[in-house]
Amino acid sequence: MTTKNYDLAILGGGPGGYVAAIRAAQLNLKTVVIEAEHLGGICLNWGCIPTKALLRTSEINHYLHNLDDYGLSAKDLSFDLKKIVDRSRKIAGQLNGGVKHLLKKNKVDVIDGFGKLAGKGKVTVEKSGKKIADVTAKNIILATGARARELPNLQADGKLVWTYKHAMTPDKMPKSLLVIGSGAIGMEFASFYADMGAEVTVVETLDRVLPVEDMEISVFADKAFKKQGIAIHTSASVEELKAGKDNVTASIKGKNGKTEKLTVDRVILAIGIAGNVENLGLEAAGVKVDHGHVITDEWGFTGVDGLWAIGDLTGPPWLAHKASHEGVIAVEKIAGEKGLHPLNKSNIPGCTYCRPQVASVGMTEQAAKEAGRDVRIGRFPFMGNGKAIALGEAEGLIKTIFDKKTGELLGAHMIGAEVTELIQGYVIARTLETTEAELMATVFPHPTLSEMMHESVLDAYGRVVHF
């Protein structure tokens, strides 16, 4: 068996790995991607993209059942679950093929197999238990991603108890569903299944849903979800899951300390993720791992000569766009590019595509105050925006947080229709270190949802116009 030599070997072809590979090729580094399962990683194949396809379907289903609000009517509404799932999988497959094309276009080699560190600058690749290649590289980037987290008393069987993968390919629509965890993954699936007609219950161990978001946004979301009929239990935990013939009985311990039983058709585990650190040869290589995640510096360097790590493997925030930027930064550092800046994680936006959508960047109000900042806060409700009312989407809120002394935009938090498309405006503002003065002087087009961003800024300084 011949040994293949490269400047850079990347273990993992997800949004971190394949983007890093393309950037490396642009910098004239001979590069190989070693991928054990599927190019595009979890995000493209089992996460970001296919879930959005499902959520688009459920959104349309919601509109169809509320046509009277728009002066329309329809009879005999129904859906074909197999076609819904097939559409989602087809979109994932299309984009998987797109990644293959991009890597080929950029002359990046791809090896289909599982890569493992085998000494300084060496990787062995196995497929189906057999060694298929040896690779040497001056630098190696670990981009193996993460998987759904399970607990001893909460484990998925793929039939009655699901992870996100199972939840994306149901063979039948459950009439009742328990979602354990109210982070982005949990609430997106809760939203999908609720809008498709399932009776959904969400259990969250912390005191509020979407706990990483600003408190005000979490409270708004909680009310919106409950209005849709989703039952929410916060400060609660699932102590046990007992499988029946075609249902599951959960023992739920509430905030009052009492335990209640709930029987549902299916359960979704959305209790976080764990890095794929196993069987990579990390310990032998001297790579430090803490709570299932590889430790790196701000450039992705592990501290071991020639070894780098990016993406979900290195810890939160667990976001595809974070992984891609980390990949680019690591590659440019490897290539010796000048004028580099490490990734500012406080400028990474977070988006949740439930209904209503949630998006944020920067500090929450609580975090800003705990950091000793004297703040000015602006708010603008969707009900004050003409475009939102015309769309029939008058429920929502945009909140901006500024430093009272400097005018720095500390954070922005949104809930409502299409806010995942709006948040980038505030991300750009923070990246450019824009103050309230520039934002107030910016002309926003009318009629658009984006006008609310302007109004929220104006409100922080006592100048709001339309509310």
Protein Blocks (a to p, Z undefined) as FASTA:
>chain_A
ZZdddfbdcedjbfklmmmmmmmmmnopacddddfkbghijmlmmmmmmmmmmmmmmmmm
mmmmmmmmnopacehiacdfklmmmmmmmmmmmmmmmmmmmmmmnopacdddddddebeh
iacddeehiafbdcddfbdcddebpaddddfklccehlmmccfklmmmcfbdcfbdcded
jbfklmmmmmmmmmnopacddddfblbehklbcfklmmmmmmmmmmnopacdehiacfbd
cddfkbccdddddfkopacddddfbdcddebccddfehnlmmmnopaceehiacddfkop
aoighiacehjlnopcddfklmmmmmmmmmmmmnopghiacddfklpccddfbdcdddde
djdfklmmmnopacddddddfklpmklmmnopagccddddddfklopafbdcdedehklm
mmmmmmmmmmnopafklmmmpccddddfklmmmmmmmmmnopafkZZ
